[in-house]
């Protein structure tokens, strides 16, 4: 009889573990998103001091795109 009572408890325990794991995964995703946002803001703040870098990167990217589209496909 005690074996019968133990099975529902283990099922509840595994449900609780799965729920905690899901909550931890969501928490880590949220934390990574916050860290990514903070890093992007920091980078943008640092680039404000060097607007010529922004323009140079834009022009280099545009030139690379033009060169890729100008090459004939084999």
N, CA, C and O atoms as a CHARMM CRD file, in Angstrom:
* protein
*
  296
    1    1 UNK  N      0.82100  -1.18800   0.00000 PROA 1      0.00000
    2    1 UNK  CA     0.00000   0.00000   0.00000 PROA 1      0.00000
    3    1 UNK  C      0.86700   1.25500   0.00000 PROA 1      0.00000
    4    1 UNK  O      0.50000   2.25100  -0.62200 PROA 1      0.00000
    5    2 UNK  N      1.99600   1.22800   0.67600 PROA 2      0.00000
    6    2 UNK  CA     2.84100   2.41700   0.71000 PROA 2      0.00000
    7    2 UNK  C      3.45700   2.67200  -0.66800 PROA 2      0.00000
    8    2 UNK  O      3.71900   3.82300  -1.01600 PROA 2      0.00000
    9    3 UNK  N      3.69400   1.61600  -1.46000 PROA 3      0.00000
   10    3 UNK  CA     4.21200   1.78000  -2.80900 PROA 3      0.00000
   11    3 UNK  C      3.23500   2.53700  -3.68100 PROA 3      0.00000
   12    3 UNK  O      3.64300   3.31300  -4.54400 PROA 3      0.00000
   13    4 UNK  N      1.97300   2.32400  -3.46900 PROA 4      0.00000
   14    4 UNK  CA     0.94300   3.01400  -4.23200 PROA 4      0.00000
   15    4 UNK  C      0.92800   4.50400  -3.88500 PROA 4      0.00000
   16    4 UNK  O      0.73100   5.34900  -4.75900 PROA 4      0.00000
   17    5 UNK  N      1.13200   4.81000  -2.63900 PROA 5      0.00000
   18    5 UNK  CA     1.12200   6.20600  -2.21000 PROA 5      0.00000
   19    5 UNK  C      2.39400   6.93500  -2.64400 PROA 5      0.00000
   20    5 UNK  O      2.36400   8.15200  -2.82500 PROA 5      0.00000
   21    6 UNK  N      3.49800   6.22700  -2.81200 PROA 6      0.00000
   22    6 UNK  CA     4.75800   6.86900  -3.19300 PROA 6      0.00000
   23    6 UNK  C      4.74900   7.32900  -4.64800 PROA 6      0.00000
   24    6 UNK  O      5.38500   8.33200  -4.97300 PROA 6      0.00000
   25    7 UNK  N      4.05600   6.63200  -5.51600 PROA 7      0.00000
   26    7 UNK  CA     4.07100   6.98400  -6.93700 PROA 7      0.00000
   27    7 UNK  C      3.48800   8.36700  -7.20500 PROA 7      0.00000
   28    7 UNK  O      4.11500   9.13000  -7.94000 PROA 7      0.00000
   29    8 UNK  N      2.34300   8.73800  -6.66700 PROA 8      0.00000
   30    8 UNK  CA     1.84100  10.09500  -6.91700 PROA 8      0.00000
   31    8 UNK  C      2.78800  11.17300  -6.37700 PROA 8      0.00000
   32    8 UNK  O      2.91000  12.24600  -6.96900 PROA 8      0.00000
   33    9 UNK  N      3.44700  10.89100  -5.26900 PROA 9      0.00000
   34    9 UNK  CA     4.37200  11.87400  -4.71900 PROA 9      0.00000
   35    9 UNK  C      5.56200  12.07100  -5.65000 PROA 9      0.00000
   36    9 UNK  O      6.01100  13.20000  -5.84700 PROA 9      0.00000
   37   10 UNK  N      6.07800  10.98300  -6.22600 PROA 10     0.00000
   38   10 UNK  CA     7.21300  11.12200  -7.13500 PROA 10     0.00000
   39   10 UNK  C      6.78300  11.85100  -8.40600 PROA 10     0.00000
   40   10 UNK  O      7.55800  12.61000  -8.98700 PROA 10     0.00000
   41   11 UNK  N      5.53200  11.61400  -8.83700 PROA 11     0.00000
   42   11 UNK  CA     5.00900  12.31900 -10.01000 PROA 11     0.00000
   43   11 UNK  C      4.91000  13.81000  -9.71000 PROA 11     0.00000
   44   11 UNK  O      5.27100  14.63800 -10.54700 PROA 11     0.00000
   45   12 UNK  N      4.42500  14.15600  -8.52100 PROA 12     0.00000
   46   12 UNK  CA     4.32600  15.56000  -8.12900 PROA 12     0.00000
   47   12 UNK  C      5.71300  16.17300  -8.01700 PROA 12     0.00000
   48   12 UNK  O      5.91900  17.33300  -8.37300 PROA 12     0.00000
   49   13 UNK  N      6.65200  15.39300  -7.52400 PROA 13     0.00000
   50   13 UNK  CA     8.01700  15.87700  -7.38600 PROA 13     0.00000
   51   13 UNK  C      8.63200  16.16300  -8.75100 PROA 13     0.00000
   52   13 UNK  O      9.29400  17.18500  -8.93300 PROA 13     0.00000
   53   14 UNK  N      8.41700  15.26400  -9.71500 PROA 14     0.00000
   54   14 UNK  CA     8.96800  15.48700 -11.05200 PROA 14     0.00000
   55   14 UNK  C      8.27200  16.66900 -11.72700 PROA 14     0.00000
   56   14 UNK  O      8.91100  17.39600 -12.48800 PROA 14     0.00000
   57   15 UNK  N      6.99100  16.87600 -11.47100 PROA 15     0.00000
   58   15 UNK  CA     6.29700  18.04200 -12.01100 PROA 15     0.00000
   59   15 UNK  C      6.87100  19.32700 -11.43200 PROA 15     0.00000
   60   15 UNK  O      7.05100  20.31200 -12.14800 PROA 15     0.00000
   61   16 UNK  N      7.15400  19.31300 -10.14100 PROA 16     0.00000
   62   16 UNK  CA     7.73000  20.48800  -9.48900 PROA 16     0.00000
   63   16 UNK  C      9.12700  20.77300 -10.04000 PROA 16     0.00000
   64   16 UNK  O      9.49200  21.93000 -10.25300 PROA 16     0.00000
   65   17 UNK  N      9.90500  19.71400 -10.27000 PROA 17     0.00000
   66   17 UNK  CA    11.24900  19.89800 -10.82700 PROA 17     0.00000
   67   17 UNK  C     11.16200  20.46200 -12.23600 PROA 17     0.00000
   68   17 UNK  O     11.92200  21.36200 -12.59600 PROA 17     0.00000
   69   18 UNK  N     10.24300  19.93800 -13.02800 PROA 18     0.00000
   70   18 UNK  CA    10.07800  20.42000 -14.40100 PROA 18     0.00000
   71   18 UNK  C      9.63500  21.88700 -14.39900 PROA 18     0.00000
   72   18 UNK  O     10.09700  22.68400 -15.21500 PROA 18     0.00000
   73   19 UNK  N      8.74100  22.22900 -13.47700 PROA 19     0.00000
   74   19 UNK  CA     8.27300  23.60700 -13.37300 PROA 19     0.00000
   75   19 UNK  C      9.41800  24.54500 -12.97100 PROA 19     0.00000
   76   19 UNK  O      9.57000  25.62800 -13.53600 PROA 19     0.00000
   77   20 UNK  N     10.21900  24.11700 -11.99300 PROA 20     0.00000
   78   20 UNK  CA    11.36800  24.92400 -11.56400 PROA 20     0.00000
   79   20 UNK  C     12.38300  25.08200 -12.69200 PROA 20     0.00000
   80   20 UNK  O     12.95600  26.15600 -12.87600 PROA 20     0.00000
   81   21 UNK  N     12.60100  23.99800 -13.45000 PROA 21     0.00000
   82   21 UNK  CA    13.54200  24.05300 -14.56500 PROA 21     0.00000
   83   21 UNK  C     13.05500  25.04300 -15.62100 PROA 21     0.00000
   84   21 UNK  O     13.84000  25.83200 -16.14600 PROA 21     0.00000
   85   22 UNK  N     11.76700  25.00100 -15.92800 PROA 22     0.00000
   86   22 UNK  CA    11.20000  25.93500 -16.89700 PROA 22     0.00000
   87   22 UNK  C     11.31900  27.37200 -16.41300 PROA 22     0.00000
   88   22 UNK  O     11.65900  28.26300 -17.19200 PROA 22     0.00000
   89   23 UNK  N     11.04500  27.60200 -15.14500 PROA 23     0.00000
   90   23 UNK  CA    11.16200  28.94400 -14.57200 PROA 23     0.00000
   91   23 UNK  C     12.61300  29.41600 -14.62600 PROA 23     0.00000
   92   23 UNK  O     12.87600  30.57500 -14.94700 PROA 23     0.00000
   93   24 UNK  N     13.55200  28.52800 -14.31500 PROA 24     0.00000
   94   24 UNK  CA    14.97200  28.88500 -14.38300 PROA 24     0.00000
   95   24 UNK  C     15.39100  29.21100 -15.80900 PROA 24     0.00000
   96   24 UNK  O     16.15700  30.15000 -16.02600 PROA 24     0.00000
   97   25 UNK  N     14.89800  28.44700 -16.78800 PROA 25     0.00000
   98   25 UNK  CA    15.23200  28.71700 -18.17900 PROA 25     0.00000
   99   25 UNK  C     14.70700  30.09200 -18.60000 PROA 25     0.00000
  100   25 UNK  O     15.41200  30.85900 -19.25500 PROA 25     0.00000
  101   26 UNK  N     13.47900  30.39100 -18.22100 PROA 26     0.00000
  102   26 UNK  CA    12.89500  31.69100 -18.56400 PROA 26     0.00000
  103   26 UNK  C     13.66900  32.82300 -17.88700 PROA 26     0.00000
  104   26 UNK  O     13.91500  33.86800 -18.49000 PROA 26     0.00000
  105   27 UNK  N     14.04400  32.60400 -16.63600 PROA 27     0.00000
  106   27 UNK  CA    14.80800  33.61400 -15.90200 PROA 27     0.00000
  107   27 UNK  C     16.14900  33.86900 -16.57700 PROA 27     0.00000
  108   27 UNK  O     16.57400  35.01800 -16.69900 PROA 27     0.00000
  109   28 UNK  N     16.81900  32.80100 -17.01700 PROA 28     0.00000
  110   28 UNK  CA    18.10900  32.96400 -17.68400 PROA 28     0.00000
  111   28 UNK  C     17.95700  33.65700 -19.03800 PROA 28     0.00000
  112   28 UNK  O     18.80200  34.47600 -19.39900 PROA 28     0.00000
  113   29 UNK  N     16.90700  33.35000 -19.79000 PROA 29     0.00000
  114   29 UNK  CA    16.64700  34.03300 -21.06200 PROA 29     0.00000
  115   29 UNK  C     16.42700  35.52300 -20.82200 PROA 29     0.00000
  116   29 UNK  O     16.94500  36.36400 -21.55700 PROA 29     0.00000
  117   30 UNK  N     15.66100  35.83700 -19.79400 PROA 30     0.00000
  118   30 UNK  CA    15.38100  37.22500 -19.45400 PROA 30     0.00000
  119   30 UNK  C     16.67100  37.93100 -19.05100 PROA 30     0.00000
  120   30 UNK  O     16.91800  39.06600 -19.45800 PROA 30     0.00000
  121   31 UNK  N     17.48400  37.25900 -18.25700 PROA 31     0.00000
  122   31 UNK  CA    18.74300  37.84300 -17.80300 PROA 31     0.00000
  123   31 UNK  C     19.68600  38.08500 -18.98500 PROA 31     0.00000
  124   31 UNK  O     20.32500  39.13400 -19.06700 PROA 31     0.00000
  125   32 UNK  N     19.77200  37.11200 -19.90000 PROA 32     0.00000
  126   32 UNK  CA    20.62000  37.28800 -21.08500 PROA 32     0.00000
  127   32 UNK  C     20.12400  38.44500 -21.94800 PROA 32     0.00000
  128   32 UNK  O     20.92500  39.20100 -22.49800 PROA 32     0.00000
  129   33 UNK  N     18.81000  38.58400 -22.06600 PROA 33     0.00000
  130   33 UNK  CA    18.25100  39.68800 -22.84900 PROA 33     0.00000
  131   33 UNK  C     18.60600  41.02700 -22.21100 PROA 33     0.00000
  132   33 UNK  O     18.95200  41.97600 -22.91500 PROA 33     0.00000
  133   34 UNK  N     18.52400  41.11200 -20.90300 PROA 34     0.00000
  134   34 UNK  CA    18.88300  42.34800 -20.20800 PROA 34     0.00000
  135   34 UNK  C     20.36400  42.65500 -20.39300 PROA 34     0.00000
  136   34 UNK  O     20.73500  43.79900 -20.65200 PROA 34     0.00000
  137   35 UNK  N     21.21400  41.63200 -20.26200 PROA 35     0.00000
  138   35 UNK  CA    22.64800  41.84200 -20.44200 PROA 35     0.00000
  139   35 UNK  C     22.96700  42.27600 -21.87300 PROA 35     0.00000
  140   35 UNK  O     23.79700  43.16000 -22.08400 PROA 35     0.00000
  141   36 UNK  N     22.31300  41.66000 -22.84700 PROA 36     0.00000
  142   36 UNK  CA    22.52500  42.02000 -24.24400 PROA 36     0.00000
  143   36 UNK  C     22.11000  43.46400 -24.48800 PROA 36     0.00000
  144   36 UNK  O     22.81400  44.21500 -25.16400 PROA 36     0.00000
  145   37 UNK  N     20.97500  43.84600 -23.94000 PROA 37     0.00000
  146   37 UNK  CA    20.49100  45.21900 -24.09000 PROA 37     0.00000
  147   37 UNK  C     21.47600  46.19500 -23.45300 PROA 37     0.00000
  148   37 UNK  O     21.78200  47.23900 -24.02900 PROA 37     0.00000
  149   38 UNK  N     21.96900  45.85700 -22.26800 PROA 38     0.00000
  150   38 UNK  CA    22.92300  46.72900 -21.58000 PROA 38     0.00000
  151   38 UNK  C     24.22200  46.85000 -22.38400 PROA 38     0.00000
  152   38 UNK  O     24.79300  47.93700 -22.47400 PROA 38     0.00000
  153   39 UNK  N     24.68600  45.74800 -22.96400 PROA 39     0.00000
  154   39 UNK  CA    25.89500  45.79200 -23.78300 PROA 39     0.00000
  155   39 UNK  C     25.69400  46.65500 -25.01900 PROA 39     0.00000
  156   39 UNK  O     26.58200  47.42200 -25.39100 PROA 39     0.00000
  157   40 UNK  N     24.52700  46.53800 -25.66300 PROA 40     0.00000
  158   40 UNK  CA    24.23600  47.35000 -26.84700 PROA 40     0.00000
  159   40 UNK  C     24.19900  48.83400 -26.49800 PROA 40     0.00000
  160   40 UNK  O     24.72100  49.66600 -27.24000 PROA 40     0.00000
  161   41 UNK  N     23.58300  49.15800 -25.37500 PROA 41     0.00000
  162   41 UNK  CA    23.52500  50.56200 -24.95100 PROA 41     0.00000
  163   41 UNK  C     24.91100  51.09600 -24.65100 PROA 41     0.00000
  164   41 UNK  O     25.23200  52.23000 -25.00700 PROA 41     0.00000
  165   42 UNK  N     25.74300  50.27900 -23.99000 PROA 42     0.00000
  166   42 UNK  CA    27.10700  50.69600 -23.67900 PROA 42     0.00000
  167   42 UNK  C     27.89700  50.94000 -24.96300 PROA 42     0.00000
  168   42 UNK  O     28.61600  51.93200 -25.07700 PROA 42     0.00000
  169   43 UNK  N     27.76100  50.03600 -25.92000 PROA 43     0.00000
  170   43 UNK  CA    28.45300  50.18000 -27.19700 PROA 43     0.00000
  171   43 UNK  C     27.99100  51.43200 -27.93200 PROA 43     0.00000
  172   43 UNK  O     28.81200  52.17700 -28.46700 PROA 43     0.00000
  173   44 UNK  N     26.68700  51.66600 -27.95900 PROA 44     0.00000
  174   44 UNK  CA    26.16400  52.86500 -28.60700 PROA 44     0.00000
  175   44 UNK  C     26.68400  54.12200 -27.92000 PROA 44     0.00000
  176   44 UNK  O     27.02000  55.10400 -28.58000 PROA 44     0.00000
  177   45 UNK  N     26.74700  54.08700 -26.60700 PROA 45     0.00000
  178   45 UNK  CA    27.25700  55.22700 -25.84200 PROA 45     0.00000
  179   45 UNK  C     28.71800  55.49600 -26.18200 PROA 45     0.00000
  180   45 UNK  O     29.13200  56.64900 -26.30400 PROA 45     0.00000
  181   46 UNK  N     29.50000  54.42100 -26.33500 PROA 46     0.00000
  182   46 UNK  CA    30.91000  54.58700 -26.66800 PROA 46     0.00000
  183   46 UNK  C     31.08600  55.07000 -28.10700 PROA 46     0.00000
  184   46 UNK  O     32.00200  55.84200 -28.39200 PROA 46     0.00000
  185   47 UNK  N     30.22000  54.62600 -29.01200 PROA 47     0.00000
  186   47 UNK  CA    30.33900  55.03100 -30.40900 PROA 47     0.00000
  187   47 UNK  C     29.91000  56.47400 -30.64600 PROA 47     0.00000
  188   47 UNK  O     30.30800  57.07400 -31.64400 PROA 47     0.00000
  189   48 UNK  N     29.12300  57.03000 -29.76700 PROA 48     0.00000
  190   48 UNK  CA    28.69500  58.41800 -29.91500 PROA 48     0.00000
  191   48 UNK  C     29.91700  59.33100 -29.92100 PROA 48     0.00000
  192   48 UNK  O     29.91400  60.37000 -30.58200 PROA 48     0.00000
  193   49 UNK  N     30.95000  58.95000 -29.19500 PROA 49     0.00000
  194   49 UNK  CA    32.17300  59.75200 -29.14300 PROA 49     0.00000
  195   49 UNK  C     32.95200  59.70500 -30.45200 PROA 49     0.00000
  196   49 UNK  O     33.81100  60.55400 -30.68800 PROA 49     0.00000
  197   50 UNK  N     32.66200  58.71800 -31.31300 PROA 50     0.00000
  198   50 UNK  CA    33.39600  58.54200 -32.56200 PROA 50     0.00000
  199   50 UNK  C     32.43100  58.39500 -33.74200 PROA 50     0.00000
  200   50 UNK  O     32.29500  57.30100 -34.29000 PROA 50     0.00000
  201   51 UNK  N     31.76400  59.47300 -34.13500 PROA 51     0.00000
  202   51 UNK  CA    30.78600  59.36000 -35.23200 PROA 51     0.00000
  203   51 UNK  C     31.43300  58.97600 -36.55700 PROA 51     0.00000
  204   51 UNK  O     30.76900  58.41100 -37.42600 PROA 51     0.00000
  205   52 UNK  N     32.72000  59.27500 -36.72500 PROA 52     0.00000
  206   52 UNK  CA    33.37700  58.90900 -37.97700 PROA 52     0.00000
  207   52 UNK  C     33.47000  57.38800 -38.11800 PROA 52     0.00000
  208   52 UNK  O     33.47300  56.87700 -39.23800 PROA 52     0.00000
  209   53 UNK  N     33.54700  56.66000 -37.00700 PROA 53     0.00000
  210   53 UNK  CA    33.56600  55.19500 -37.07900 PROA 53     0.00000
  211   53 UNK  C     32.23400  54.65900 -37.57900 PROA 53     0.00000
  212   53 UNK  O     32.19300  53.69800 -38.34900 PROA 53     0.00000
  213   54 UNK  N     31.16300  55.27100 -37.14800 PROA 54     0.00000
  214   54 UNK  CA    29.84100  54.84200 -37.59600 PROA 54     0.00000
  215   54 UNK  C     29.72200  55.04300 -39.10200 PROA 54     0.00000
  216   54 UNK  O     29.25100  54.16300 -39.82300 PROA 54     0.00000
  217   55 UNK  N     30.15400  56.21300 -39.56700 PROA 55     0.00000
  218   55 UNK  CA    30.08000  56.50400 -41.00600 PROA 55     0.00000
  219   55 UNK  C     30.98900  55.56800 -41.78900 PROA 55     0.00000
  220   55 UNK  O     30.59600  55.06400 -42.84200 PROA 55     0.00000
  221   56 UNK  N     32.20200  55.32600 -41.29200 PROA 56     0.00000
  222   56 UNK  CA    33.14700  54.44900 -41.99000 PROA 56     0.00000
  223   56 UNK  C     32.60100  53.02600 -42.07600 PROA 56     0.00000
  224   56 UNK  O     32.70700  52.39100 -43.12400 PROA 56     0.00000
  225   57 UNK  N     32.02300  52.52200 -41.00200 PROA 57     0.00000
  226   57 UNK  CA    31.45500  51.17100 -41.01400 PROA 57     0.00000
  227   57 UNK  C     30.27500  51.08100 -41.97900 PROA 57     0.00000
  228   57 UNK  O     30.10200  50.07300 -42.66400 PROA 57     0.00000
  229   58 UNK  N     29.47800  52.12300 -42.02800 PROA 58     0.00000
  230   58 UNK  CA    28.33900  52.14000 -42.94300 PROA 58     0.00000
  231   58 UNK  C     28.81800  52.10000 -44.38900 PROA 58     0.00000
  232   58 UNK  O     28.30300  51.33500 -45.20400 PROA 58     0.00000
  233   59 UNK  N     29.81300  52.93400 -44.69900 PROA 59     0.00000
  234   59 UNK  CA    30.32300  52.97900 -46.06700 PROA 59     0.00000
  235   59 UNK  C     31.00900  51.67200 -46.45900 PROA 59     0.00000
  236   59 UNK  O     30.85100  51.20900 -47.58900 PROA 59     0.00000
  237   60 UNK  N     31.76700  51.07200 -45.54100 PROA 60     0.00000
  238   60 UNK  CA    32.44100  49.79900 -45.82700 PROA 60     0.00000
  239   60 UNK  C     31.41000  48.70000 -46.08700 PROA 60     0.00000
  240   60 UNK  O     31.58300  47.89000 -46.99900 PROA 60     0.00000
  241   61 UNK  N     30.36100  48.67000 -45.30500 PROA 61     0.00000
  242   61 UNK  CA    29.30700  47.68000 -45.50600 PROA 61     0.00000
  243   61 UNK  C     28.58700  47.88400 -46.81800 PROA 61     0.00000
  244   61 UNK  O     28.25100  46.92200 -47.50900 PROA 61     0.00000
  245   62 UNK  N     28.35400  49.12300 -47.15700 PROA 62     0.00000
  246   62 UNK  CA    27.67500  49.42900 -48.42000 PROA 62     0.00000
  247   62 UNK  C     28.54800  49.03200 -49.60900 PROA 62     0.00000
  248   62 UNK  O     28.03900  48.48200 -50.58600 PROA 62     0.00000
  249   63 UNK  N     29.85400  49.30100 -49.54000 PROA 63     0.00000
  250   63 UNK  CA    30.76700  48.92100 -50.61500 PROA 63     0.00000
  251   63 UNK  C     30.82200  47.40600 -50.77600 PROA 63     0.00000
  252   63 UNK  O     30.82900  46.90000 -51.89800 PROA 63     0.00000
  253   64 UNK  N     30.86000  46.69100 -49.67500 PROA 64     0.00000
  254   64 UNK  CA    30.89900  45.22900 -49.73700 PROA 64     0.00000
  255   64 UNK  C     29.63000  44.69300 -50.38900 PROA 64     0.00000
  256   64 UNK  O     29.68300  43.74400 -51.17100 PROA 64     0.00000
  257   65 UNK  N     28.50400  45.29400 -50.07000 PROA 65     0.00000
  258   65 UNK  CA    27.23300  44.86200 -50.65600 PROA 65     0.00000
  259   65 UNK  C     27.21800  45.12300 -52.15800 PROA 65     0.00000
  260   65 UNK  O     26.75200  44.28400 -52.93000 PROA 65     0.00000
  261   66 UNK  N     27.72100  46.27200 -52.57300 PROA 66     0.00000
  262   66 UNK  CA    27.76100  46.61000 -53.99900 PROA 66     0.00000
  263   66 UNK  C     28.67200  45.63800 -54.73700 PROA 66     0.00000
  264   66 UNK  O     28.34200  45.19300 -55.83700 PROA 66     0.00000
  265   67 UNK  N     29.81700  45.30400 -54.14100 PROA 67     0.00000
  266   67 UNK  CA    30.75100  44.38000 -54.78200 PROA 67     0.00000
  267   67 UNK  C     30.15100  42.97900 -54.90800 PROA 67     0.00000
  268   67 UNK  O     30.37800  42.29600 -55.90700 PROA 67     0.00000
  269   68 UNK  N     29.40100  42.55500 -53.92100 PROA 68     0.00000
  270   68 UNK  CA    28.77100  41.23000 -53.96700 PROA 68     0.00000
  271   68 UNK  C     27.72000  41.16600 -55.06700 PROA 68     0.00000
  272   68 UNK  O     27.61700  40.16700 -55.77800 PROA 68     0.00000
  273   69 UNK  N     26.95200  42.21700 -55.20400 PROA 69     0.00000
  274   69 UNK  CA    25.88100  42.19000 -56.21200 PROA 69     0.00000
  275   69 UNK  C     26.42900  42.42500 -57.61400 PROA 69     0.00000
  276   69 UNK  O     25.79000  42.02900 -58.58900 PROA 69     0.00000
  277   70 UNK  N     27.61000  43.06600 -57.74500 PROA 70     0.00000
  278   70 UNK  CA    28.18900  43.34200 -59.04900 PROA 70     0.00000
  279   70 UNK  C     28.86400  42.11500 -59.63900 PROA 70     0.00000
  280   70 UNK  O     28.99200  42.02700 -60.86000 PROA 70     0.00000
  281   71 UNK  N     29.29800  41.16800 -58.82300 PROA 71     0.00000
  282   71 UNK  CA    29.97300  39.98200 -59.31000 PROA 71     0.00000
  283   71 UNK  C     28.96000  39.05200 -59.96300 PROA 71     0.00000
  284   71 UNK  O     27.90300  38.79000 -59.39000 PROA 71     0.00000
  285   72 UNK  N     29.27400  38.54700 -61.16600 PROA 72     0.00000
  286   72 UNK  CA    28.33900  37.60800 -61.82100 PROA 72     0.00000
  287   72 UNK  C     28.33700  36.25800 -61.10900 PROA 72     0.00000
  288   72 UNK  O     29.37100  35.78400 -60.63600 PROA 72     0.00000
  289   73 UNK  N     27.17900  35.66500 -61.04600 PROA 73     0.00000
  290   73 UNK  CA    27.04700  34.35500 -60.41400 PROA 73     0.00000
  291   73 UNK  C     27.59700  33.28300 -61.35200 PROA 73     0.00000
  292   73 UNK  O     27.37800  33.34200 -62.56200 PROA 73     0.00000
  293   74 UNK  N     28.30900  32.30500 -60.79500 PROA 74     0.00000
  294   74 UNK  CA    28.89100  31.22200 -61.60100 PROA 74     0.00000
  295   74 UNK  C     27.94200  30.06900 -61.71200 PROA 74     0.00000
  296   74 UNK  O     28.25900  29.06700 -62.35300 PROA 74     0.00000
